[in-house]
Amino acid sequence: MRKIKLVEVRSEIAAGTRGASLGVDAVKIASLDKKSNFFTQFDPINVPDANNFLWRGNKYPHAKYIDGVYQVLKNVYSTIESLRLEKKFPIVLAGDHSTAAGTIMGIKAAHPEKRLGVIWIDAHADLHTPYTTPSGNMHGMPLAMVAQLDNLDCKINQPSTETLSYWEKIKKIGGDTPKIDPKNIVFISVRDTEEPEDFLIKHYGIKNFSTAEVRELGISKVAQEALHILKDCDQLYISFDVDSLDSSISVGTGTPVPNGLTVEEAIQLNAELIKDKRVCCWEIVEVNPTLDTENTMAEIAFDVLEITTKSLVDNF
């Protein structure tokens, strides 16, 4: 069995709604309700968050709480780098999706010579920057952080000098070089984007398997094609945001979007993708039980987590 290490990141500082920090424990409660022994099998590491910055008020409208986001990304980065150097397989349970940048930075820092591909299963492209964001919420920026993109072609904001100072520091965590090439990103079920993100997707030729394509081609074909697009990558990282699920299902998340995946599709997709031996890290994010009833989203998330992990173990 691969040396799996659970990594728990209770960060919600970069989300637009409060409550994502409770997602990790909501998933654990779901496992108890299902009488599963999952959380007794793997020792978790708890990465320190920076949620206390929320009490201080936001000083950066185009990159909200960027000072705190910088802190938590450094924490995630160093944790993941250490685990990868120890040849551990991190399974990351996180709150808001911004922390995925720290995960990618850590994977890359451990093996800088290896080309890293990203499979991003999400309703959103998360390619915004302080120059382009309509909301300022930094969970919409992790892929731009790790690809060191500013997207000045689509600039609509005038971020402050201090904001940009933190933005430059974030892009340089783990080394002043892009951690991924945008061409090595594959999107699945991304369907809620803004023009600046569409510009980058088109410019770099990033493939997005729409929900309709997933149904038309079938899960195994989509997985096969996604992995083929990334055939030149030495390592793969899969990030699963629960808002990739249809909004009729994903009530317990901050930004639900219609026309998403079914639970069965999400489970099959993750379980299939993780069989590839190049996958070195898998992550699930954005469960927010404060928006939910009867912990439904966390129960679904736990099913995805448990079955995906079983597929990883069975196919080692």
C-alpha positions as CSV (number, residue, x, y, z in Angstrom):
1,M,0.0,0.0,0.0
2,R,1.3,3.5,-0.8
3,K,2.3,5.5,2.2
4,I,-0.8,7.6,2.4
5,K,-0.8,10.7,4.6
6,L,-4.0,12.6,5.3
7,V,-3.4,16.4,5.3
8,E,-6.1,18.5,6.9
9,V,-6.2,22.2,6.1
10,R,-9.1,24.1,7.9
11,S,-8.6,27.3,5.9
12,E,-11.5,29.4,4.9
13,I,-9.8,32.8,4.6
14,A,-10.0,32.9,0.8
15,A,-13.6,31.9,0.4
16,G,-16.5,34.4,-0.1
17,T,-18.7,32.8,2.5
18,R,-17.7,31.7,6.0
19,G,-17.8,28.0,7.1
20,A,-15.5,26.1,4.8
21,S,-13.1,25.6,7.8
22,L,-15.7,23.3,9.3
23,G,-15.7,21.0,6.2
24,V,-13.0,18.7,7.3
25,D,-14.7,17.8,10.6
26,A,-18.1,17.6,8.9
27,V,-16.5,14.9,6.6
28,K,-15.2,13.1,9.7
29,I,-18.7,13.2,11.3
30,A,-20.1,11.7,8.1
31,S,-17.6,8.8,8.4
32,L,-18.9,8.1,11.9
33,D,-22.5,8.2,10.7
34,K,-21.6,5.7,8.0
35,K,-19.7,3.6,10.7
36,S,-16.6,3.7,8.6
37,N,-13.1,3.1,10.0
38,F,-11.5,5.3,7.3
39,F,-10.1,7.9,9.7
40,T,-8.5,5.2,11.9
41,Q,-6.4,3.9,9.0
42,F,-4.3,7.0,8.3
43,D,-2.5,9.4,10.6
44,P,-3.6,13.0,9.8
45,I,-1.4,16.1,9.8
46,N,-3.1,19.3,10.7
47,V,-1.7,22.3,8.8
48,P,-2.0,25.6,10.7
49,D,-4.5,28.0,9.1
50,A,-4.6,31.8,9.2
51,N,-8.4,32.1,9.8
52,N,-7.6,34.5,12.7
53,F,-6.9,37.2,10.0
54,L,-10.6,37.3,9.4
55,W,-11.1,39.1,12.7
56,R,-8.8,41.8,11.7
57,G,-10.8,43.0,8.7
58,N,-9.8,43.0,5.1
59,K,-7.5,45.7,3.8
60,Y,-7.1,44.4,0.3
61,P,-10.3,44.6,-1.8
62,H,-8.7,43.0,-4.9
63,A,-7.1,40.1,-3.0
64,K,-9.0,39.7,0.3
65,Y,-6.9,38.8,3.3
66,I,-3.9,38.2,1.0
67,D,-1.6,38.6,4.1
68,G,-3.2,35.6,5.7
69,V,-3.5,33.6,2.5
70,Y,0.3,34.1,2.1
71,Q,0.8,32.6,5.6
72,V,-1.4,29.5,5.0
73,L,0.1,28.8,1.6
74,K,3.6,28.8,3.1
75,N,2.4,26.3,5.7
76,V,0.7,24.0,3.2
77,Y,3.7,24.2,0.8
78,S,6.3,23.2,3.5
79,T,4.0,20.3,4.7
80,I,3.5,18.9,1.2
81,E,7.1,19.3,0.2
82,S,8.2,17.3,3.3
83,L,5.7,14.5,2.6
84,R,6.7,14.2,-1.0
85,L,10.4,14.1,-0.1
86,E,9.5,11.2,2.3
87,K,7.7,9.5,-0.7
88,K,4.4,9.9,1.0
89,F,1.1,10.2,-0.9
90,P,-0.8,13.2,0.5
91,I,-4.6,13.1,0.5
92,V,-5.6,16.6,1.3
93,L,-8.9,17.6,2.9
94,A,-9.1,21.3,2.7
95,G,-11.5,24.2,3.2
96,D,-11.3,26.9,0.6
97,H,-9.6,26.1,-2.7
98,S,-6.8,28.7,-2.5
99,T,-4.7,26.2,-0.5
100,A,-4.3,24.1,-3.6
101,A,-1.6,26.6,-4.7
102,G,0.4,25.6,-1.6
103,T,-0.1,21.9,-2.4
104,I,1.2,22.4,-6.0
105,M,4.1,24.5,-4.7
106,G,5.1,21.7,-2.3
107,I,4.8,19.0,-4.9
108,K,7.0,20.9,-7.3
109,A,9.6,21.9,-4.7
110,A,10.1,18.3,-3.7
111,H,10.9,17.3,-7.3
112,P,11.6,20.5,-9.3
113,E,12.9,18.5,-12.3
114,K,9.6,16.7,-12.8
115,R,6.9,18.1,-15.0
116,L,3.6,18.4,-13.1
117,G,0.2,18.1,-14.6
118,V,-3.0,19.2,-12.9
119,I,-6.5,17.7,-13.3
120,W,-8.9,20.3,-11.9
121,I,-12.5,19.0,-11.3
122,D,-14.4,22.1,-10.4
123,A,-17.2,24.4,-11.5
124,H,-14.6,27.3,-11.7
125,A,-11.3,27.8,-13.5
126,D,-9.7,29.6,-10.6
127,L,-7.4,31.5,-12.9
128,H,-8.2,35.0,-11.7
129,T,-5.5,37.4,-10.4
130,P,-5.8,40.6,-8.3
131,Y,-5.9,42.5,-11.6
132,T,-8.9,40.6,-13.0
133,T,-11.0,39.3,-10.1
134,P,-14.6,40.5,-9.9
135,S,-14.9,39.5,-6.2
136,G,-11.4,39.7,-4.6
137,N,-11.9,36.2,-3.2
138,M,-8.6,34.4,-3.5
139,H,-10.1,30.9,-3.8
140,G,-10.5,32.0,-7.4
141,M,-6.8,32.4,-7.9
142,P,-4.7,29.3,-7.1
143,L,-3.9,28.2,-10.6
144,A,-2.8,31.8,-11.6
145,M,-0.6,31.8,-8.5
146,V,1.3,28.6,-9.4
147,A,1.5,29.4,-13.1
148,Q,2.8,32.9,-12.2
149,L,0.1,34.6,-14.3
150,D,-0.9,38.2,-13.9
151,N,-3.1,38.4,-17.0
152,L,-2.5,42.1,-17.5
153,D,-4.1,41.7,-21.0
154,C,-7.5,41.6,-19.1
155,K,-6.7,44.0,-16.3
156,I,-9.8,45.6,-14.8
157,N,-8.6,46.4,-11.2
158,Q,-5.8,48.7,-9.8
159,P,-4.5,46.7,-6.8
160,S,-2.6,48.6,-4.2
161,T,1.2,48.4,-3.9
162,E,0.9,46.3,-0.7
163,T,-1.5,43.9,-2.4
164,L,0.9,43.4,-5.3
165,S,3.9,43.0,-2.9
166,Y,2.1,40.0,-1.3
167,W,1.0,38.7,-4.7
168,E,4.6,38.6,-5.9
169,K,5.7,36.9,-2.7
170,I,2.9,34.3,-3.1
171,K,4.0,33.5,-6.7
172,K,7.5,32.9,-5.5
173,I,6.7,30.4,-2.7
174,G,8.8,27.4,-3.4
175,G,11.0,29.2,-5.9
176,D,10.7,32.1,-8.4
177,T,9.6,30.0,-11.3
178,P,6.2,28.8,-12.6
179,K,5.3,25.5,-10.9
180,I,3.1,24.4,-13.8
181,D,2.7,25.3,-17.4
182,P,-1.0,26.2,-18.1
183,K,-0.9,23.8,-21.0
184,N,-0.5,21.0,-18.4
185,I,-3.9,21.8,-16.8
186,V,-7.0,19.8,-17.7
187,F,-10.4,21.0,-16.5
188,I,-13.4,18.8,-15.9
189,S,-16.9,20.3,-15.6
190,V,-15.7,23.9,-15.4
191,R,-18.8,26.0,-16.3
192,D,-18.7,29.3,-14.4
193,T,-16.0,31.5,-15.8
194,E,-15.4,35.2,-16.5
195,E,-13.9,36.7,-19.6
196,P,-10.3,37.1,-18.2
197,E,-10.3,33.3,-17.4
198,D,-11.8,32.5,-20.8
199,F,-9.0,34.5,-22.4
200,L,-6.3,32.4,-20.6
201,I,-8.1,29.1,-21.4
202,K,-8.2,30.0,-25.1
203,H,-4.6,31.5,-25.1
204,Y,-3.1,28.3,-23.6
205,G,-5.4,25.9,-25.2
206,I,-6.5,24.4,-21.9
207,K,-8.9,21.5,-22.4
208,N,-12.2,21.6,-20.5
209,F,-14.3,18.4,-20.5
210,S,-17.8,19.9,-20.0
211,T,-20.5,18.0,-18.1
212,A,-22.2,17.3,-21.5
213,E,-18.9,15.8,-22.8
214,V,-18.5,13.6,-19.7
215,R,-22.0,12.2,-20.4
216,E,-21.4,11.8,-24.1
217,L,-18.0,10.2,-23.9
218,G,-18.4,8.3,-20.6
219,I,-16.2,8.4,-17.6
220,S,-13.6,6.0,-18.7
221,K,-13.1,7.7,-22.0
222,V,-12.8,11.2,-20.4
223,A,-10.3,9.8,-17.9
224,Q,-8.3,8.2,-20.7
225,E,-8.3,11.4,-22.8
226,A,-7.5,13.6,-19.8
227,L,-4.5,11.4,-18.9
228,H,-3.4,11.4,-22.6
229,I,-3.4,15.2,-22.8
230,L,-1.0,15.1,-19.8
231,K,1.1,12.2,-21.3
232,D,4.3,14.2,-21.1
233,C,3.9,15.0,-17.4
234,D,6.0,13.0,-14.9
235,Q,3.6,13.7,-12.0
236,L,-0.1,14.4,-11.7
237,Y,-2.1,16.1,-9.1
238,I,-5.9,15.8,-8.9
239,S,-8.0,18.5,-7.2
240,F,-11.7,17.8,-6.6
241,D,-13.9,20.8,-5.6
242,V,-17.3,19.6,-4.5
243,D,-18.9,22.4,-6.5
244,S,-18.1,20.4,-9.6
245,L,-21.3,18.5,-8.6
246,D,-24.6,19.8,-9.8
247,S,-26.1,22.6,-7.6
248,S,-29.1,20.4,-6.8
249,I,-26.6,18.2,-4.9
250,S,-23.9,20.7,-3.8
251,V,-26.0,22.8,-1.5
252,G,-23.3,22.6,1.2
253,T,-20.6,24.6,-0.6
254,G,-20.0,28.3,-1.1
255,T,-20.5,28.7,-4.9
256,P,-22.9,26.0,-6.3
257,V,-23.4,26.1,-10.0
258,P,-26.1,24.2,-12.1
259,N,-25.3,21.6,-14.8
260,G,-22.6,19.8,-12.8
261,L,-21.7,16.2,-12.3
262,T,-23.8,13.6,-10.5
263,V,-22.4,11.9,-7.4
264,E,-21.9,8.7,-9.3
265,E,-20.0,10.5,-12.1
266,A,-17.7,12.2,-9.6
267,I,-17.0,9.0,-7.7
268,Q,-16.2,7.0,-10.9
269,L,-14.1,9.8,-12.3
270,N,-11.9,10.2,-9.3
271,A,-11.6,6.5,-8.8
272,E,-10.6,6.0,-12.4
273,L,-8.1,8.9,-12.6
274,I,-6.3,8.0,-9.4
275,K,-5.3,4.6,-10.9
276,D,-2.6,6.3,-13.0
277,K,0.7,5.7,-11.3
278,R,1.9,9.2,-11.9
279,V,-0.7,10.6,-9.6
280,C,1.2,11.8,-6.5
281,C,-1.5,13.8,-4.6
282,W,-5.3,14.0,-4.5
283,E,-7.4,16.6,-2.8
284,I,-11.0,17.4,-1.9
285,V,-12.1,20.9,-1.0
286,E,-14.9,23.5,-0.3
287,V,-17.4,21.5,1.9
288,N,-19.3,24.1,3.9
289,P,-21.7,22.5,6.4
290,T,-23.1,25.9,7.5
291,L,-24.9,26.1,4.2
292,D,-26.2,22.5,4.4
293,T,-28.9,20.5,6.0
294,E,-28.2,17.2,7.8
295,N,-24.6,17.2,6.7
296,T,-25.5,15.9,3.2
297,M,-22.6,17.5,1.3
298,A,-20.1,16.1,3.7
299,E,-21.6,12.6,3.5
300,I,-21.3,12.8,-0.3
301,A,-17.7,14.1,0.0
302,F,-16.9,11.3,2.3
303,D,-18.1,8.7,-0.2
304,V,-15.9,10.3,-2.9
305,L,-13.0,10.3,-0.5
306,E,-13.4,6.7,0.7
307,I,-14.0,5.1,-2.7
308,T,-11.2,7.2,-4.4
309,T,-8.7,6.1,-1.6
310,K,-9.8,2.5,-2.0
311,S,-9.1,2.7,-5.7
312,L,-5.7,4.2,-5.0
313,V,-4.8,1.4,-2.6
314,D,-6.2,-1.4,-4.8
315,N,-4.3,-0.3,-7.8
316,F,-0.9,0.3,-6.2
